[in-house]
Amino acid sequence: MNETTAIIILIVLFFLFIALSFPIAYAIGHFCVLRFSTVSYSVVRDFFLIMLIALLIYCALLFALNIFNIKKEIRKMETHI
């Protein structure tokens, strides 16, 4: 496997992670607000709470990915010195 193939695979995995992170975050937010029940007395309030929690979890996942990439770059720079 040459370098360009490895880069393309990493880019695809990166965008796949970003694309799958929000549905996972939404599912976690839905579980936090409604647990296993899907019955709601205030649909609008629950929807906004679920979206708020999902947005916070999504931002946390992107932040964790950014930290992982920065640490990987630092390790790469340290090995080249």
For each residue, the residues with C-beta under 8 A, 3 or more apart:
1: 5 6
2: 5 6
3: 6 7
4: 7 8
5: 1 2 8 9
6: 1 2 3 9 10
7: 3 4 10 11
8: 4 5 11 12
9: 5 6 12 13
10: 6 7 13 14
11: 7 8 14 15
12: 8 9 15 16
13: 9 10 16 17
14: 10 11 17 18 65
15: 11 12 18 19
16: 12 13 19 20
17: 13 14 20 21 65
18: 14 15 21 62
19: 15 16 22
20: 16 17 23 24
21: 17 18 24 25 58 61 62
22: 19 25 26 54 58
23: 20 26 27
24: 20 21 27 28 57 61
25: 21 22 28 29 53 54 55 57 58 61
26: 22 23 29 30 50 51 54
27: 23 24 30 31
28: 24 25 31 32 53 54 57
29: 25 26 32 33 49 50 51 52 53 54 57
30: 26 27 33 34 50 54
31: 27 28 34 35 36
32: 28 29 50 53
33: 29 30 46 49 50 53
34: 30 31 37 38 39 40 46 50
35: 31
36: 31
37: 34
38: 34
39: 34
40: 34 43 46
41:
42: 45 46
43: 40 46 47
44: 47 48
45: 42 48 49
46: 33 34 40 42 43 49 50
47: 43 44 50 51
48: 44 45 51 52
49: 29 33 45 46 52 53
50: 26 29 30 32 33 34 46 47 53 54
51: 26 29 47 48 54 55
52: 29 48 49 55 56
53: 25 28 29 32 33 49 50 56 57
54: 22 25 26 28 29 30 50 51 57 58
55: 25 51 52 58 59
56: 52 53 59 60
57: 24 25 28 29 53 54 60 61
58: 21 22 25 54 55 61 62
59: 55 56 62 63
60: 56 57 63 64
61: 21 24 25 57 58 64 65
62: 18 21 58 59 65 66
63: 59 60 66 67
64: 60 61 67 68
65: 14 17 61 62 68 69
66: 62 63 69 70
67: 63 64 70 71
68: 64 65 71 72
69: 65 66 72 73
70: 66 67 73 74
71: 67 68 74 75
72: 68 69 75 76
73: 69 70 76 77
74: 70 71 77 78
75: 71 72 78 79
76: 72 73 79 80
77: 73 74 80 81
78: 74 75 81
79: 75 76
80: 76 77
81: 77 78
